Amino acid sequence: MENITFLSEEKINLSVAIVGAFIVHIFVLGWILPSSTQNNISSEIFSPPTNVSIRFVSPVKKVQPTVQHREVLADKPTPKKKAKPIIKKVEKKPIVPPPLKTFNKIEPITPQATKIDPPITTKQENAEFSKAVQNVIPVINEINMKGRRIQPKYPKRSIKMRQEGIVLLHVLISKVGKRIKIKIHKPSQYALLNKAALKAVKKWTFSPYVVNGVPVRSWVEIPIEFKIQ
């Protein structure tokens, strides 16, 4: 590939000016000199060209002005003046003493005459006692039975498992000796023994509990023990 060089515009203009000046000088010489001389000159002009060296002067480089950078010092912040605290004067309020308490006069207590109730007879005592007994249901350990006491059956499964214990039952007896209610007051550790005790006592018949010749309702406490001998 051929190397292609490009000349700058300044170099081209300079070369064109030199060539133009050279041509102008030739025409001037041709006009002034005689023809013979012109012929000689023309022969010389049209003779084979001699080597001419053209020297191109490099253009003067423009000196760029140097810019000096000055450091701009930042303005130091001016310290703010601290505002002086404004102290408010506290006005002391005068201490007002509390008002004195006024006590009412204590009037003397006069004893009042107490009324003396007449003595209570024995009939009134019996009537009041019977009313109190009717309102309170006593719990007794004495079992007043009419018929035969049926023993509870020991569950076979409890015997095999060696289960023992005491079941404490409470039975509510009416004035005529009828069983009103039965409940387990303190059960044993085993449900089979508790059921066996309830089943047996439900078949029992009772007599009423009598207080001073008066039959009253009462709770009868019945402990039933299960023990393998």
PEMO-V791101 format. One record per backbone hydrogen bond with DSSP energy under -1.0 kcal/mol. NH is the residue of the N-H (numbers start at 1). CO is the residue of the C=O. Records with the same first field share a line. If there is no record, write none. Layout:
BEGIN
NH=CO + CO
END
This chain:
BEGIN
12=8
13=9
14=10
15=11
16=12
17=13
18=14
19=15
20=16
21=17
22=18
23=19
24=20
25=21
26=22
27=23
28=24
29=25
30=26
31=27
32=28
33=29
38=34
39=35
40=36
41=37
42=38
43=39
44=40
45=41
46=42
125=121
126=122
127=123
128=124
129=125
130=126
131=127
132=128
133=129
134=130
135=131
136=132
140=219
146=205
159=155
160=156
161=157
162=159
163=158
165=226
167=224
168=186
169=222
170=183
171=220
172=181
173=218
174=178
177=174
180=172
181=172
183=170
185=168
186=168
194=190
195=191
196=192
197=193
198=194
199=195
200=196
201=197
202=198
203=200
204=201
207=144
211=214
214=211
216=209
218=173
219=138
220=171
221=140
222=169
224=167
226=165
END
